Amino acid sequence: MKRPDLTTLLIPFVYFIAGASSLAGVATTFFYKDELHLTLEQLGILGSVAIIPWSIKPIYGIISDRVPLKGLRRKPYLILSGFLGSFGYLLLATWVQGFWGVLIAELISALGFAMADVIVDGVVAERSSSHKAAGKLQSICRAAIMTGALVVAYSSGILTESIGARRVFLLTATLPLFTSLIAIFLKELPMEVAAWDWRQTWANFKKALQPAILWSALFLFIWRSTPTSGGAFSYYLIDELHFDPEFFGTLAVISRFMGIAGVLIFRKWLIMIPLKRLLFGVVIASIVLSLPSLGLVYGWYAVLGVSPKFFAMADTLISAPLSEIGFLPLLVLVARICPKGIEATVFAVLASIMNIGLAISDMGGAMLVHLFDVHQATETLAANYTNLDKVLWIAILSSVLPLPLLPFLPETRAIEEKNPTEVIPSQEGSQLQPAPVA
């Protein structure tokens, strides 16, 4: 009987644990709002700061590759990552009393998850030998995240109401430890690492910076940098529409389930659509399908004769699969343009660029809510969501900003994937070739 490949099992498992950690999602919203009384501007800052550990992923890759512990490059760091992820949630459960405590806890937890993620990123890139293979691997990873999130989605709201946010954080703290546990059973042979020629490494990296990668990096950065509404929309749903933790859990279930549906739709029908055409369709669809969110602010549910909760469920039912369909092509693009030999490094750099963009997006949301004076109720001020619709409109319409860069993106499908019956001789610089990627 063939023994299972633990490395193959590790890839979806790490992502599953990351998804299951959303058990703390609803608890976080209510804990920050009702117990710590964090402002919307502080939420934006926290969102940006929490992205920092994800934005320096190349550092983890370099350390893992070049600084083995007792000759092991992967196992020790995976074990460490699980403990760090757990410790951050443990701090939220026991020690955090305000903004600065949250900032420290989120940084530590994010460091653990980012470290685990970067170790498996290189494996994904190495195995993405074609557009189709990249799409399948990325869909497996996203499906693992969404499955983990779906398993805990409804209980996140129920537990927040029944046992309180801090106890939910304590439960969540146990999940990253499973990454440490499975890492213990991984078989990795000790090896000696030769001295790293930094000059040669830098030369190889610069050589890899072809126009296809540079244009892709710029597109990814702008796509992820467009502003959001920050936490303002969630606060509005709580303060004005009186959504409780249990209903947030229900929305999470719908979102995770439909997210998995989006992954399956991408894998079944969209995986071979040319990237540029798919991304253009996603941008247009995202604008149209974001309108129901505005409907909750404008009160369209009353015109339709339905409750705001029903309207919110319908909104989530539509928007959740599109979110996954829009994100997966970006992951495929990143995996396919990584040059052979330095896949992990380039993958980590591009992923970091996306994460830096996400941090800017959160800061942009914080700036918007401050500019339009959108805020929750405080001891001295009444809640003000009068201009929330303007924040949402700017966030929605900003989705078009990366569209002018679409013509400069590379073709990610290999020649035989575009025309299986004919293999055309490659022309240098004309397109990405089958792995190894030029």
N, C-alpha and C positions, 0 to 999 in steps of 0.2 A: 504494500500500500504506500502510495506516494505521500511523503510528509508535507504538511502545509508550509508555504513560504511565509515566514513570519514578517519579512519586510513588506510583502504584498498586503498582508493583513494589517500591518502597522499604519499604512497610509490612510485607509478609511477610518481606522480606529481613532487616530489622533484628531481627525476632523469631527468624528462623532462626539468625542468628549468636548471639543470646543463648542459644538452645537448644544449639547446637553447642559453646558454651563449657562445657557440662557435661562435656566431655572431661576436665576436671580434677576431676570429682566424686569418683571413687574414689581418685585420687591425694591429694586433700585429706584424706579420712578417714584414710588410712594415714599420711600425712605428719604430720598433727597428733597422731595417737596414738602412732606408733612412733618418729618422729624428733624431734619437738618435745616429746612427752610432755605435751600439754596436758590439763588436767583437764576433767571434764564441766562444772563451773561456768564455766571459762574458755570452753568451747565455747558455752555459753549467752550469755555476755557478747559474744563475737564475733558470734554470730548477731544479737543486738540491735543492736550497733554498725553492722554491715554494712547494716542496714535504714535507718540515718539518711539516707544520700543519697537513698533512695527516698521518705523521709518529708517531704522539703522540695522536692518536685517543682514546686510553684507558683513557687518562686524561679527555677527554670530557665525556666519558661514566661514569666515576666515579663521576664527578661533577654533571652531570645530574641525576644520581641515588641517590646521597647522599646529595646534596646541593639544595633542592627545593627552589624556589622563591615564597613566599606566598603560600606554600604548593603544588605548581605545579612543576613537574619534566620535562615536555616535552614542553608545550606550550611556556613558556618564552624563552627557549633556541632556539626554532625554530624561534621565532620572532627576537631574537638577531642575529641569523645566517644570516637571510635575509638582515638585515641592514649592517652587516659586509661585506657580499659579494658585496652589492651595493656600499659601501663606497670605496672599493678597486678600482673598475672601475671608480668611480667618481674622484679619485685622478689621475688616468691615463688620464682622460679627461681634467683636469684643472690644475694640479700642477706639475706633473712629468716632469723633464727636463733632466734626465740622469740616469745612471746605478743605483745609490743608491735610487733614487725616485721610479724607477721600482721595485726594490727589496722590498721596504716598501709596495708599493701598492699590489704587488703580494702576499706578506705574509698575509696582511689583508683580501684580497678577498678569498684566499685559506682557511684561518681560518674559514670564514663564510660557505663556501661550505662543508668543512670537518666536521664542527659541525652539520650541517643539515644531512649529510650523516650518521654520527655515530648513530644518534637517530633512524633512520629507519633500520640500519644494524641489531640491536638486534631483531627487529620485524621479519625481514626476516629469521634470524637464528631460532627463536622460531617456525616459521611456516614451517620450512624445516624438516618435520617429516619423509621424505623418500628421496631417491636419485631422484626420479621422481618429487616430490614436490619441492625439492631444485632446480632442473633444470628448472622447470616451473617458479618459482619465480625469479630466476636469469635471465632467458630469458626475463621475463616481464620488469625487471629493465633495462637491457641492451637495450631492444627494446624502452623503454621510452627515454633513453638517445639518442639513434640514431634517433628516431623520432623528438625529440626536435632539434637535430643538423641538420637534414634534412630540417626542416621547414625554417631554417635561412641560409642554406648553400650557395645558390647562391647569396642571397642578401648581404652576407658578403663581397664578392668581388665587387659587384656593388656599394654598399654604401661606401666602402673604396675609390673608384675612384671618386665618385660623391660628397661626403660631407666631406671626410677626416677621418683619423683614430680617432682623438680625439672626433668627434661627434658620431662615431660608439661606442666608449667606453661609451659615455653618454647614448646612447640608451641601451647598454648592462647593464648599472647600474640600469635600471628600472626592469630588469627581476627577480633578487633575491628578490625584494620586494614582489613579488607574493607569495613566500614561507611564508613570514611574514603575508601576508594577509590571506591565508588559515589557518594558525596556529591560528589566532584569533578566528576562528569559530570552532576549535576543542573543544570537550567537555572533560574536564579532572577534575576529582574530587580531591579536595585538600586532602592531606594525610600527616600524620606525619611519619617521617623517624626515625627509632630507631638508636641509636648509633651503628656505624659500628665497628664490631670486626675485626680489621685489621689482627690480628694473625690468626683468623679462615678463613678469606677470602684468605690470603696467603696460608694457609694449603690446602684449597680447590683447589686453582689454581695449586699448586705443585702436588696435587693428580691427577689433570687432565692431567698432562704432561706425558702421555703415549708415548711409542715409535712411535705409529701412528702419533701423533701430532708433535713430534719432527722431524721425517723424513719429514713429509709434510711441516713443517716450513722451513727446510733446502732447500727442493726442490723449494718451492715458492721463497725463497730469491735468490737462484742462477738463477732461470729462469728470474726473473725481473732485476737482476744485470748485465746481459750481455750488453756490450756497444752498443750504437747506433752511427749514424753518426752526432748526434747533429743537429744543424741548418745548417750544411755545405751543405747538399743536397738541401735544400730549397734555400739557397743563390746561389748555382750553377744554379738552374733552372731560377733564376731571372737574374743573371749576364751573364751567358753564353748562355742560351736558350731563354732569354728575355720573360719569362712568366709574364703576367701582373696580377693585382689583380682580374680582371674579370675571367680570366682563372683559377686562383686558386680557385675562387668560384665555377666554373664548376667542377673542380676536387673534391671539397668538396661535391657537390651534388652527384656525382657518388660514392664517398666513403661512404657517409651516407646511400644512398639507398642500396648499396651492403652490407653495414654493417647490415642493417635490414634483408636483404636476408640471411646473415650468421646466424643471430639469429634464423630465421625461419627454416633454414636447421638443425641447432643444435636441436631445439625443436621437429622437425618432425622426423628426421631420426637418429640423433647421440646421443640423450639424454640417451639411454640405452646401448650404447656401453661401455664396461669396460674402466674405466678411463685410465689405463696404456696403453692400445692399442690405444686409441684415442689420448693421448698426444704424443705418439711415432709417429703416423701418422702426427700429426700437425707439429712436429719439422721437419720431413723430407720434408713435403710439403712446409713449410715456407722457407727452403733453396732453393728448386727448383723454387718456385714462386717469390723469390726475385731477380732472375736473370734479369728480365726486367728493374729493377732500374739500374743495372749495364749497361744495354743496352743503357740507356740514356746518360751515361758517355762515353761509348765506341763508340757511334754513330751507333748502329745497325739499327736505324730507316732509315738511309741513304741507308744501304745495302738492306733493305726491300722496299725501295722506298716510305716511308710514312713520314709524318711530325713528328717532335718530340712531338707536342701536341697530335696527334693521338696515338702515342706510349705511352705517359704518361697516357692517358685515358684508354688504354688497360691494362696497368700495374695496375692502380687503380681498374679497374673492376675485376681483378683477386685477388689482394692482400687484398682488403678491407673485403670481407666475411671471408677470412681465419683468419684475425686478431681477429674477434669476435669469431669464432669457437675455436680459441686457448685460448681466455681469459675466456670464459664461464666455461669450465671444472675446471679452477682454483677456480672460485667463488663457484662452486658446491662442490669442495673438502673442501673449507674453511667452508661452511655452514654445511656440513654433519659431520665434525669431532668435532664440538663444543659440549662439554659435557653438559648434561641437568643441568639447575640450574645456570650456569655461561656462557650461550651462548653469551651474548653481550660482556662480557669481553674477552673471547677467540677469538671471531670473530674480535673484535677490535685489539687485539694483532697480530693476523695473518695478518689482513689487513695492519697493520702498518709495519710488516716485509716486505710485498710486496712493500709498498711505500718506505721504506728505500732502498730496492733493486733498485727501480726505480730511486731514487736520485743518487745512486752509478752508475747506468747506464748512467745518464746524465753526471756525472763527468768523467766517462770513455770515453764518446764521446768527451768531451772537451779535455781530455788528448791526444786522438788519433789525433784530428785535429791539436793540438799544436805539437805533435811529428812529424807528417808528413808535417808540415808547410803549412797547408791548411788554406787560409784566403781570405776574400773579399778585394776589392780594398779600399785603404785609400788615404789620401792626399799625402802620401809619397811613397806608395807601390802599385804596380799593383796587381790585383787579382791573386791568385795562387791556381788552382784546379788540378794540375798535379797528385798529389797523392791521390785524392779523392777516386779513385777506390780501393786503398789499405785499406782505412778506411772502405769502404763499405764491402769489402771481410771479414775483421776481424769481423765486426758487424754481418754479415750474418752467418759465420761459427761458431761464438761463441754460436749460438743457441743449439749446441749439448752438451754443458757443463753440463746441468742438467740430461741428459739421463741416466748416471750410477745410479742415485738415483731412477729411475722408479720402480725397483723390490721391493723397500722398502715402496712404497706408499700403503695405506690401500685400501681395497675394499669398495667403497662408496655405492654400491647397497645393499639394505636390502635383507635378505634371500628370502622373498616371491617375490621380484622383479626379482631375478635371476631365480627362479623356482616357478611360481605362483601356481602350482598344488601341491607343497609339501613344508611343513614348517619343516626345519631341526632343531633339538634342538641346541641351541647355545653352543659354546665351548669357555670358557673364554680365551681371548687373541688371538683367531684365526682370528677374523675379526670384523669390525664394525657391531653392531647389529642395528635393527630398533630402531627408537627413543623410549626411550632415548638412545643416543649413549653412549656406554661403554667407 
